[in-house]
Amino acid sequence: MTINYVEKKDARILLLEGIHQSAIKVLNKTGFTNIDTRKVALSEEELVKIIPEYHLLGIRSTTHLTERVFEAARNLMAVGTFCIGTNQVDIDCAMWRGIPVFNAPFSNTRSVAEVMIAEIIFLMRGIIKKNADAHRGIWSKTAESSYEIRGKTLGIVGYGNIGSQLSVLAESLGMRVQFYDILNKLPLGNAVQVPTLDQLLSTSDIVTLHVPETPLTKNMISSKQFALMKKSSLIINASRGSVVDIPALVEVLRNGQLRGAAIDVFPVEPKSSKEPFLSPLCEFDNVILTPHIAGSTLEAQENIGFEVSDKLAKYFLDGSTMGAVNFPPVNLPLEEGKHRVLHIHKNIPGVLSSINQVFSAGKMNIAGQYLQTNDSIGYVVIDLDADYDQMALEMLRQVKGTISVRSVH
């Protein structure tokens, strides 16, 4: 990929899916003014047509960035996913084209944890069914099948940012907390890590899921797992739609194995509010169905707007990749009077030596240099005492293994 120096005033930015105004404020404050916004997601075909014009792109969870989109994105420098997940982006394809992908792993954890607590209480008290009855003119004034959450056991699958936050809130309400994670994690409060998913499922009154979408988590909760759960227990999924086998969930709800469920994410979701939502779970009054909004509060969206736009701006201005999910982390402040070049390459031996030979041949003094690698690529930031010329950049692009070269200033 060949990207020459671009002034802030000339940089074009596209923000999709109604990203919060806080993102625009950050970008404007940093000096970016050429920002296009859309309230909806775009299809692959629509993106392919317009993406060549843009240098920075911001999306949420509905827009999908495929290999075809990246092939068309000849000027794209970075992508920001204004949400936690990045499964809607082909991050490997982005990496091999020298495009870091940034997300917001922390900004809406509280929002998700809070809605988990609310759904646990509503389901344990039977409020969802009673609310449905009241709307039909039925006065279900009874304490039957209505329970406090105090003293109940919450099983958390995935003890990351959200799972651990939920753990603290649940324990403060008197719940016993246990969790399962494929990694050993330091428990917060009195939470206990259990060694197997089966043990967690068989000993929890409520199970919540907070895992990424991977081959290992696809349908990780299906008929076999539901059979292990306590009769009249609850399951809540606000992670990824592929994690729960929906037909299997329908079966255990129909036979009364589970008290109820709350589902915020689905295997197939409408692309916009104009499309109908169809799910076999719609028949159940003891199931909370929400349109992928567990993390969608005004506070969370504002914080996400600040966080991701700041990462995009920093990468454009100085090459910082801190917080990128597919790039080695580099964060070096710009020095007055220095000229910075960014070089992204395959992680193969000899690249740094070849880069230095280019500058040595051009009699350009390297004032500072920092290389960081991951298993696939290397990323080197070079500060020069004197300005470089286009010939030097062209020679850097000829270095074996080069993916992308960009000058910052």
C-alpha positions in Angstrom: 0.0 0.0 0.0 1.3 3.4 -0.9 0.1 6.3 1.2 1.8 9.7 0.9 1.8 12.5 3.4 -1.7 13.9 4.0 -2.5 17.1 5.7 -5.2 17.1 8.4 -7.2 19.6 6.5 -7.2 17.2 3.5 -7.9 14.0 5.4 -11.4 12.6 4.7 -13.1 10.7 7.5 -16.3 8.6 7.3 -18.3 7.8 10.4 -21.2 5.3 10.0 -24.1 4.0 12.2 -24.9 7.2 14.1 -21.6 7.4 16.0 -21.9 9.9 18.9 -21.1 13.5 18.4 -18.3 13.3 20.9 -16.2 11.6 18.2 -16.7 14.6 15.9 -15.8 17.0 18.8 -12.5 15.2 19.4 -11.6 15.1 15.7 -12.5 18.7 15.2 -10.5 19.7 18.2 -7.5 17.8 16.8 -7.8 19.7 13.5 -9.8 17.4 11.3 -12.7 19.2 9.5 -13.6 17.0 6.5 -15.9 14.5 8.3 -18.8 12.7 6.7 -21.4 11.0 8.8 -24.2 8.5 8.2 -26.8 7.3 10.6 -27.0 3.8 9.1 -24.7 1.0 8.2 -23.6 0.5 4.6 -23.5 -2.7 2.6 -20.4 -4.1 1.1 -21.4 -2.9 -2.3 -22.0 0.7 -1.0 -18.7 0.7 0.8 -16.7 -0.5 -2.1 -18.0 2.5 -4.2 -17.1 5.2 -1.7 -14.3 3.9 0.5 -11.4 4.9 -1.9 -12.1 8.5 -1.0 -11.5 8.1 2.7 -8.4 8.0 5.0 -10.1 7.1 8.3 -13.3 5.0 8.9 -15.5 4.6 11.9 -18.2 2.0 12.3 -20.2 0.2 15.0 -21.3 -3.4 15.0 -23.5 -3.6 11.9 -21.2 -2.5 9.1 -19.0 -5.4 7.9 -15.5 -4.7 6.5 -14.6 -7.6 4.2 -11.6 -8.3 2.1 -13.3 -6.8 -0.9 -13.9 -3.6 1.0 -10.2 -3.4 2.1 -9.1 -4.1 -1.5 -11.0 -1.0 -2.6 -9.7 1.1 0.3 -6.6 2.4 -1.4 -6.2 5.5 0.9 -7.5 4.0 4.1 -5.0 4.4 7.0 -7.0 3.2 10.0 -10.4 1.8 11.2 -12.2 2.5 14.4 -14.9 0.2 15.7 -16.9 2.3 18.1 -17.9 -0.7 20.2 -16.2 -3.6 22.1 -16.2 -6.2 19.4 -14.2 -6.4 16.1 -15.7 -9.6 14.6 -17.4 -7.5 12.0 -14.0 -6.6 10.6 -11.6 -8.9 8.7 -8.8 -7.8 11.0 -6.2 -10.0 9.5 -6.9 -8.6 6.0 -6.6 -5.1 7.5 -3.3 -6.0 9.1 -1.8 -7.3 5.9 -2.7 -4.0 4.2 -1.1 -2.0 6.9 -4.4 -0.8 8.5 -4.7 -0.9 12.3 -8.1 -1.5 13.8 -9.0 0.2 17.1 -11.9 -0.5 19.4 -13.3 0.5 22.8 -12.9 -2.5 25.2 -13.7 -0.6 28.4 -16.1 2.3 27.7 -19.4 0.5 27.9 -18.6 -2.3 30.4 -20.6 -0.6 33.1 -23.6 -0.2 30.8 -23.6 -4.0 30.0 -23.1 -5.0 33.7 -26.0 -2.8 34.8 -28.4 -4.3 32.3 -27.4 -7.8 33.3 -28.3 -7.0 36.9 -31.7 -5.5 35.8 -32.5 -8.6 33.7 -31.5 -11.0 36.5 -33.9 -9.2 38.9 -36.7 -9.0 36.4 -36.4 -12.7 35.5 -36.1 -14.0 39.0 -39.1 -12.0 40.1 -41.2 -13.1 37.1 -41.8 -9.5 36.2 -41.5 -10.1 32.4 -44.5 -12.6 32.5 -46.5 -10.5 34.9 -45.9 -7.4 32.7 -47.1 -9.3 29.6 -50.2 -10.5 31.6 -51.0 -6.9 32.7 -50.9 -5.8 29.1 -53.5 -8.4 28.3 -55.8 -7.3 31.2 -54.7 -10.2 33.5 -54.1 -9.3 37.2 -51.4 -11.8 38.3 -50.9 -10.6 41.9 -49.0 -13.5 43.4 -45.6 -14.2 44.9 -45.5 -17.6 43.2 -42.3 -18.2 41.3 -40.9 -14.9 42.5 -37.5 -14.9 44.2 -34.9 -12.5 45.6 -31.5 -12.6 44.0 -29.8 -12.4 47.4 -28.1 -15.7 48.2 -28.4 -17.0 44.6 -25.4 -18.2 42.7 -24.4 -16.3 39.6 -22.2 -18.1 37.1 -20.2 -15.9 34.8 -18.7 -17.4 31.7 -15.8 -15.1 30.6 -14.2 -13.1 33.4 -13.0 -10.1 31.3 -13.9 -6.4 31.6 -17.6 -7.0 31.6 -17.7 -10.2 33.6 -15.5 -8.9 36.4 -17.6 -5.6 36.6 -20.8 -7.7 36.8 -19.1 -9.8 39.5 -18.6 -6.8 41.7 -22.2 -5.5 41.3 -23.7 -8.9 41.9 -21.7 -9.5 45.0 -22.7 -6.1 46.4 -26.4 -7.3 46.1 -25.7 -10.4 48.1 -25.2 -12.9 45.3 -22.6 -15.7 45.4 -20.4 -15.4 42.3 -18.4 -18.0 40.5 -16.8 -17.8 37.1 -15.3 -19.9 34.3 -12.6 -18.6 32.0 -10.1 -20.4 29.8 -7.3 -18.3 31.5 -6.5 -18.2 35.2 -7.9 -14.9 36.4 -7.5 -13.0 39.7 -11.0 -13.0 41.3 -12.5 -9.7 42.6 -14.1 -9.7 46.0 -15.2 -13.2 47.0 -15.8 -14.5 43.5 -14.4 -18.0 42.9 -13.0 -19.5 39.6 -14.3 -23.0 38.8 -12.2 -25.4 36.7 -14.8 -26.4 34.1 -17.7 -24.9 32.3 -19.8 -28.0 33.2 -19.2 -27.4 36.9 -20.3 -23.8 36.5 -23.5 -24.7 34.6 -24.5 -27.4 37.0 -24.1 -25.3 40.1 -25.4 -21.8 39.1 -28.9 -20.3 39.4 -28.1 -17.7 36.8 -25.6 -18.0 34.0 -24.3 -15.0 32.0 -22.1 -15.2 28.9 -19.3 -12.7 28.2 -17.1 -14.4 25.6 -15.8 -13.4 22.1 -16.9 -14.9 18.8 -14.4 -17.7 18.0 -14.6 -21.2 16.6 -14.4 -22.4 20.3 -17.4 -20.4 21.4 -19.7 -21.1 18.5 -22.8 -22.9 20.0 -20.8 -23.4 23.2 -24.2 -23.5 25.0 -26.3 -26.1 23.3 -28.5 -29.1 24.2 -25.7 -30.9 26.2 -24.9 -27.8 28.2 -28.6 -26.9 28.8 -29.1 -30.4 30.2 -26.5 -29.7 32.9 -28.1 -26.6 34.1 -30.4 -26.5 37.2 -34.1 -26.8 36.6 -35.6 -23.3 36.7 -32.3 -21.6 36.2 -31.7 -18.6 33.9 -29.3 -17.9 31.0 -28.4 -14.4 29.8 -26.4 -13.7 26.6 -25.1 -10.3 25.7 -21.8 -11.5 24.1 -22.2 -12.8 20.6 -25.2 -14.2 18.7 -23.3 -17.4 17.7 -22.6 -18.4 21.3 -26.0 -19.9 22.2 -27.7 -22.5 20.0 -31.1 -20.8 19.6 -33.1 -24.0 18.6 -31.7 -25.8 21.6 -32.7 -22.8 23.8 -36.3 -22.9 22.4 -36.5 -26.6 23.3 -35.5 -26.2 26.9 -37.8 -23.2 27.3 -40.8 -25.2 25.9 -40.2 -28.2 28.2 -39.7 -26.0 31.3 -36.1 -26.9 32.0 -35.2 -23.1 32.3 -37.1 -20.4 34.2 -36.3 -17.9 31.5 -33.7 -16.2 29.4 -32.5 -12.8 28.3 -31.0 -12.5 24.8 -29.4 -9.3 23.4 -27.5 -10.7 20.5 -28.7 -13.1 17.7 -27.1 -15.2 15.0 -28.8 -13.0 12.4 -29.7 -9.5 13.2 -31.7 -6.9 11.1 -29.4 -4.5 9.4 -31.6 -1.5 10.3 -34.7 -0.7 12.2 -36.7 -0.9 9.0 -36.1 -4.6 8.7 -38.4 -7.0 10.7 -37.0 -8.9 13.7 -37.7 -12.6 13.4 -36.9 -15.2 16.1 -38.5 -18.4 17.5 -37.9 -16.8 20.9 -40.7 -14.3 20.3 -43.3 -16.8 21.5 -42.1 -16.8 25.1 -43.3 -14.3 27.7 -40.4 -15.4 30.1 -37.7 -14.3 27.7 -36.3 -10.8 27.5 -35.4 -9.9 23.9 -33.4 -6.7 23.2 -32.0 -5.4 19.9 -28.2 -5.6 20.7 -28.4 -2.6 23.1 -26.8 -4.0 26.3 -23.9 -1.5 26.0 -26.0 1.3 24.4 -26.4 4.1 26.9 -25.8 7.7 26.2 -22.9 7.7 28.6 -21.3 4.7 27.0 -21.7 6.0 23.5 -20.2 9.3 24.5 -17.2 7.7 26.1 -16.7 5.3 23.2 -16.8 8.3 20.8 -14.0 10.0 22.9 -11.9 6.9 23.2 -11.9 5.6 19.6 -11.7 8.9 17.8 -8.7 9.9 20.0 -7.0 6.6 18.9 -7.7 7.3 15.2 -6.4 10.9 15.5 -3.2 9.8 17.3 -2.4 7.2 14.7 -2.9 9.7 11.9 -0.8 12.3 13.6 2.1 10.4 15.1 1.7 6.7 14.3 0.5 5.6 17.8 -1.0 2.1 17.7 -1.8 1.7 21.3 -5.1 -0.1 21.6 -5.0 -1.5 18.1 -6.3 -5.2 18.0 -4.2 -6.2 15.0 -1.0 -4.2 15.3 2.1 -4.2 17.6 1.6 -1.5 20.3 3.8 1.6 19.7 3.4 5.1 21.2 6.1 7.6 20.8 5.6 11.4 21.2 6.6 13.6 18.3 9.7 15.7 18.8 9.9 19.2 17.6 11.9 19.6 14.4 12.0 15.9 13.6 10.6 14.1 10.6 8.7 10.9 11.1 8.3 7.9 8.8 6.2 4.8 9.6 7.2 1.4 8.0 4.9 -1.6 8.3 6.4 -4.9 7.1 6.2 -8.7 7.3 8.0 -10.0 10.3 11.0 -11.5 8.6 14.7 -11.1 9.4 16.8 -8.3 7.9 14.1 -5.7 7.3 15.4 -3.1 9.9 18.9 -3.4 8.4 17.6 -2.7 4.9 15.6 0.3 6.2 18.7 1.7 7.8 20.7 1.2 4.6 18.2 3.4 2.8 18.7 6.3 5.2 22.4 5.8 5.3 22.7 5.9 1.5 20.7 9.1 1.5 22.9 10.6 4.2 19.9 11.1 6.5 20.6 10.9 10.2 18.3 8.7 12.3 17.4 10.7 15.5 15.2 7.9 17.0 13.9 4.5 16.0 11.5 2.1 17.6 10.6 -1.4 16.3 7.8 -3.6 17.7 6.6 -6.9 16.2 3.9 -9.5 16.6 3.9 -13.0 15.1 3.0 -11.6 11.6 4.2 -8.1 11.1 6.7 -5.5 12.2 6.1 -1.9 12.8 8.9 0.6 13.0 8.8 4.3 13.7 11.7 6.4 12.5 12.5 10.0 13.4 14.9 11.8 11.2 17.0 15.0 11.9 16.5 16.2 8.3 13.6 16.1 5.9 13.4 13.1 3.5 12.6 13.1 -0.2 10.2 11.1 -2.2 13.1 9.0 -3.5 13.8 7.8 0.0 10.2 6.8 0.5 10.1 4.9 -2.8 13.3 3.0 -1.8 11.7 2.1 1.5 8.7 0.7 -0.4 11.1 -1.5 -2.3 12.5 -3.1 0.9 11.7 -6.8 1.0 8.6 -7.6 3.1 7.3 -4.0 3.0 3.5 -3.7 3.5 3.1 0.0 3.8 5.1 3.2 4.2 3.7 6.5 5.4 5.3 9.9 6.3 3.8 11.7 9.2 5.4 15.1 9.0 
